[in-house]
Structures are given as structure tokens and as C-alpha cells.
């Protein structure tokens, strides 16, 4: 198993992994091939896949606004979990963000995603009860 930068050519495998993972919320435009290509172009050195025997078994998207980095859609195939792959992906993304001068990384996990919340807790990400997450969809086609 090795970790490498994600490429546009990985999209089909990565999308299939996301789609098969409970707790990953997908958006029609943001997570389309065009949406992910745009994200990779904007964040060329911070997105990684874990590959084993030619198969993508893990992925982490990490993007930055120049001040903070944000992690999206991090997952490991269920039959490859508990082997340190997720941790290695997090390390790769955090090291890449640190090289960019980023000092803090944030992420959002659905409250009912117990496995996801347990993983992020173990990785040292703590829950902020003093914040209220809000968003505004400005494109009704992005369902």
C-alpha cells in the first residue's frame, strides 16, 4: 500500500469509493468529475489516495483558502480499515497543508456518522460545541 497525490484520472475509482461509504454526503455538482477536477486544480498538492495492488482503497481531499485547510470526503474502503491507512492519509494531507504555511485544519462530519466521528477524535480533531455550522446553497442544481 502506498500514498500518492490524487489525479483527475482517479475520479471514477474515488467516486465509487465515496458512493459505497456510509456517512459520505455527495453533491451533484461539487462531487461531479468537473467539480473534483476544479478542486484538484485549485489544490494540486494536498489531495491523496491510498493504493494497494492497483486499487484505490482510501482517499482524502484537502483544500485551503490560504488561511485554513479543510478536509472533505476522507474515507477508507471498509475491508481495508483498521490498518492505519486513514491515519497515513491524514498525515499526508496535514504535512502538505503545513508546507503551505497553514496552521489549522477543519472538517465537517455528520453527527450520526459514529465511525467517522470516532476516527477524527482518534486523529486529534476535537468537537467544537461553541460554533454553529451554517451554509447557503447558491445553486439549486447542486443537490
C-alpha positions as CSV (number, residue, x, y, z in Angstrom):
1,X,0.0,0.0,0.0
2,X,1.3,3.5,-0.8
3,X,0.0,7.0,-0.6
4,X,0.2,9.3,-3.6
5,X,-1.2,12.6,-4.9
6,X,-4.7,12.2,-6.3
7,X,-5.0,12.8,-10.1
8,X,-8.0,13.5,-12.2
9,X,-7.7,10.0,-13.7
10,X,-8.6,8.6,-10.2
11,X,-12.0,10.1,-10.3
12,X,-14.1,7.0,-11.2
13,X,-12.4,4.8,-8.5
14,X,-12.6,7.6,-5.9
15,X,-16.2,8.4,-6.7
16,X,-17.1,4.7,-6.4
17,X,-15.4,4.5,-3.0
18,X,-17.2,7.6,-1.7
19,X,-20.5,6.3,-3.0
20,X,-20.1,3.0,-1.3
21,X,-19.1,4.6,2.1
22,X,-21.8,5.2,4.6
23,X,-21.7,8.7,6.0
24,X,-20.2,10.5,3.0
25,X,-22.6,13.2,1.7
26,X,-22.3,13.7,-2.0
27,X,-23.4,16.8,-4.0
28,X,-24.4,16.6,-7.7
29,X,-22.1,19.4,-8.9
30,X,-19.4,19.7,-6.3
31,X,-18.6,16.0,-6.5
32,X,-19.0,15.6,-10.2
33,X,-15.9,15.0,-12.3
34,X,-15.8,18.7,-13.3
35,X,-16.2,19.7,-9.6
36,X,-13.4,17.5,-8.4
37,X,-11.2,18.5,-11.3
38,X,-11.7,22.1,-10.3
39,X,-10.9,21.3,-6.7
40,X,-7.7,19.4,-7.7
41,X,-6.6,22.3,-9.9
42,X,-7.0,24.8,-7.1
43,X,-5.4,22.5,-4.6
44,X,-2.8,20.5,-6.5
45,X,-0.6,19.2,-3.7
46,X,-2.9,18.4,-0.9
47,X,-5.2,15.6,-2.1
48,X,-4.2,12.0,-1.7
49,X,-5.2,8.4,-2.5
50,X,-4.1,5.2,-0.9
51,X,-3.4,2.5,-3.4
52,X,-3.0,-1.2,-3.0
53,X,-2.3,-3.7,-5.8
54,X,-3.6,-1.1,-8.3
55,X,-6.8,-0.5,-6.4
56,X,-7.6,2.8,-4.7
57,X,-8.6,1.9,-1.1
58,X,-8.6,5.3,0.5
59,X,-8.9,9.0,-0.3
60,X,-8.6,12.4,1.4
61,X,-9.5,15.8,-0.2
62,X,-7.8,18.7,1.5
63,X,-8.2,22.3,0.2
64,X,-7.1,25.7,1.5
65,X,-8.3,29.2,1.4
66,X,-4.8,30.4,2.3
67,X,-5.6,30.7,6.0
68,X,-7.2,27.4,6.9
69,X,-7.3,24.0,5.3
70,X,-10.4,21.9,5.1
71,X,-10.7,18.2,4.8
72,X,-13.5,16.7,2.7
73,X,-14.6,13.1,1.8
74,X,-11.9,11.2,3.6
75,X,-12.6,7.5,3.6
76,X,-11.0,4.1,3.5
77,X,-12.7,1.1,2.0
78,X,-14.4,-0.9,4.7
79,X,-12.4,-4.1,4.1
80,X,-9.1,-2.1,4.4
81,X,-9.9,-0.2,7.7
82,X,-8.0,-0.5,11.0
83,X,-4.7,-0.9,9.2
84,X,-3.5,2.7,9.6
85,X,-4.4,3.8,6.0
86,X,-6.7,6.6,7.2
87,X,-4.1,7.9,9.6
88,X,-1.5,7.9,6.8
89,X,-3.8,9.9,4.6
90,X,-4.4,12.4,7.3
91,X,-0.7,12.7,7.9
92,X,-0.1,13.3,4.2
93,X,-2.7,16.0,4.0
94,X,-1.6,17.8,7.2
95,X,2.0,17.7,6.1
96,X,1.1,19.1,2.7
97,X,-1.0,21.9,4.4
98,X,1.8,22.7,6.8
99,X,4.2,23.1,3.8
100,X,1.8,25.8,2.5
101,X,2.0,27.7,5.8
102,X,-1.4,26.6,7.0
103,X,-1.7,26.4,10.8
104,X,-5.2,24.9,11.3
105,X,-7.3,22.3,9.6
106,X,-11.1,22.0,9.9
107,X,-13.6,19.4,8.7
108,X,-17.3,18.6,9.0
109,X,-18.7,15.2,9.9
110,X,-22.4,14.3,10.0
111,X,-23.4,14.0,13.7
112,X,-24.8,10.5,13.2
113,X,-21.6,9.2,11.5
114,X,-20.3,7.3,14.5
115,X,-17.4,5.7,12.7
116,X,-16.3,9.0,11.2
117,X,-16.6,10.9,14.4
118,X,-14.7,8.2,16.3
119,X,-11.9,8.3,13.7
120,X,-11.5,12.0,13.8
121,X,-11.4,12.0,17.6
122,X,-8.6,9.5,17.5
123,X,-6.7,11.7,15.0
124,X,-6.8,14.6,17.4
125,X,-9.6,16.6,15.9
126,X,-11.8,17.8,18.6
127,X,-15.5,18.7,18.5
128,X,-16.3,22.4,18.8
129,X,-19.6,22.9,20.7
130,X,-19.1,26.7,20.7
131,X,-19.7,27.0,17.0
132,X,-22.8,26.8,14.9
133,X,-22.2,25.5,11.3
134,X,-24.2,27.3,8.7
135,X,-24.3,27.1,4.9
136,X,-26.2,28.6,2.0
137,X,-26.7,26.8,-1.3
138,X,-26.4,29.4,-4.1
139,X,-27.0,26.9,-6.9
140,X,-30.2,24.8,-6.7
141,X,-28.8,22.3,-9.2
142,X,-26.2,21.2,-6.6
143,X,-28.3,18.6,-4.8
